[in-house]
Amino acid sequence: MNADLYIRVSTDEQADKGFSQRDQEERLRKYCMSNQITVRKVILEDHSAKTFERPEWIREIADLKKRKGQVDVILFTKWDRFSRNAGDAYQMINILRKLSVEPHAIEQPLDMSIPESKIMLAVYLATPEVENDRRALNVLYGMRKAKKEGRWMGPAPIGYRNKITEDGNKYIAPIEPDAGILKWVFNSFVNGQIAVEQLYKEARLKGLKCCKSQFWNLLRNPVYCGKIYLSAYKDESAKVVAGLHEPIISESLFYDVQDLLDGKKKNYRTKLGTQEIMQLRGYLLCPLCGKVLTGSASRGRSGRYYYYHCTSSCGARFKAEVANDLFVRELGKLIPSSGMIDSYRHVISSAYKNHSQGRRGQVKQLNEQLDQANEDIVKARRLLLREEITPQDYKEIKADSEKRIEQLEVKLLEASKQTDNIELLLDKAISSLSRLDQLYVNADVKRKRQIIGSIFPEKVIFNGDNYRTARLNKAVELIYSLDKDLLENKNGQTKENFDLSTAVNRIGFEPMTYCLEGSCSIQLSYRSFLNFFP
């Protein structure tokens, strides 16, 4: 009788249970010597037994098909060396029998000519499968428990690194420069001055290593605000829990990003102009049809000529150099007149503090929304008890309400942390404002567009001679109005009018950053404007 010896191990069994290849081979050869069996070859396998997609086993089946009749039996120590899946094992046994080969476990012998032996075979094959399922279930329960405790499981996400404490506990910690780049990504996305595609490219240039799909996924991953996502399982709904790791961004910033991704907030993003001459592209409106002007170059006899133009049939078209120079001139009209610095500081500081009293209204509104979310859960429970909704409907209502409650609590905490002290920011802003036109001229394209966005919350209409916009940033509007009133009182006439309306409503400027939904963002108008200037 000829036999092939099949020896299979897995890494954990080799290390922990002593199922070494040498030990199995020794027992199999001893069995063959005792039973006058000739060993044709030894197959060494280091692969899982969950399936028969094993490299050495596939080669063995191919060899048996070529040399049919040369092998009578395949020997192994136990049936779990052969397979840990009962269904696959029965199919493979049938394949071997068609090749006139019998599988045989020397430590769990079965006489397959006896019908009752099939019962024992089922037990031998099912036992390792049950062990696998139990092990997998234990791992699942263990990982869910660890996640509920706030621990990150698996390889660290982008921006973090896996580490181990002195007592052997594993955790993740932020690493630079990735963590700093990600913080910049989240802030830039909320600020809305750069399109997502451009944001991804700039993050790559800064050193972030990820593909586009990973980039989108990281914007959705709560791990960056110190949370761990726990998926739904059986009766448990999906939720996020507080993590033990250090967050890279604030919860408020993360949820602002989620609102933008979900379409709950508007985020006006324009493509970043790649050429210095196209610095105003995306910020100008057509005076004829109201569409956003784009920019392009035309080739002439002596070179290329750049224009801002409308894409509609109205035909509006303006030279870029002229529009850029006029814009710098208009910025110069916003520079404070001499002797007004102290007045500006006093007026803006007082106005900011007066408007910041609206924070109490914001907190009240958030508390009302929290009460409403909790009331929704109570109402849903009553409807469930009256059997007017199904248990599944109740779970969905409860999960949605709990998610809304969590976000509102974060925003309530952020509103409570806000401070009224803006003196340092005000000093820096006024110092930069006094040289605003030069600050703009000397800036790169990206910085110029930031200046435009901080001053003009809406698109600017350009008719070829001057600029018009619906409104200015509230802080800028106050400065300009104060300066104009002073000149009227002092000289009896008004300084050359800056052709921009000062009719400013109370919603702050867009794109809004870190702003509470449905609340007055006048504080943001000041803080964003003041924070901008170095």
Secondary structure as UniProt FT lines:
FT   STRAND          2..9
FT   HELIX           11..16
FT   HELIX           21..34
FT   TURN            35..36
FT   STRAND          38..46
FT   HELIX           55..66
FT   TURN            67..69
FT   STRAND          73..76
FT   HELIX           79..82
FT   HELIX           86..98
FT   TURN            99..100
FT   STRAND          102..105
FT   TURN            106..107
FT   TURN            112..113
FT   TURN            115..116
FT   HELIX           117..148
FT   TURN            149..150
FT   TURN            158..159
FT   STRAND          160..164
FT   TURN            166..167
FT   STRAND          170..174
FT   TURN            176..177
FT   HELIX           178..191
FT   HELIX           196..206
FT   HELIX           212..220
FT   HELIX           222..225
FT   STRAND          227..230
FT   TURN            234..235
FT   STRAND          239..242
FT   HELIX           251..262
FT   HELIX           276..278
FT   TURN            279..283
FT   STRAND          284..285
FT   TURN            287..289
FT   STRAND          294..300
FT   TURN            301..302
FT   STRAND          303..309
FT   TURN            313..314
FT   STRAND          317..319
FT   HELIX           320..332
FT   TURN            333..334
FT   TURN            338..339
FT   HELIX           341..356
FT   TURN            357..358
FT   HELIX           359..385
FT   TURN            386..387
FT   HELIX           391..417
FT   HELIX           423..433
FT   TURN            434..435
FT   HELIX           436..441
FT   HELIX           445..455
FT   STRAND          460..462
FT   STRAND          467..468
FT   HELIX           474..491
FT   TURN            517..518
FT   HELIX           522..532
//
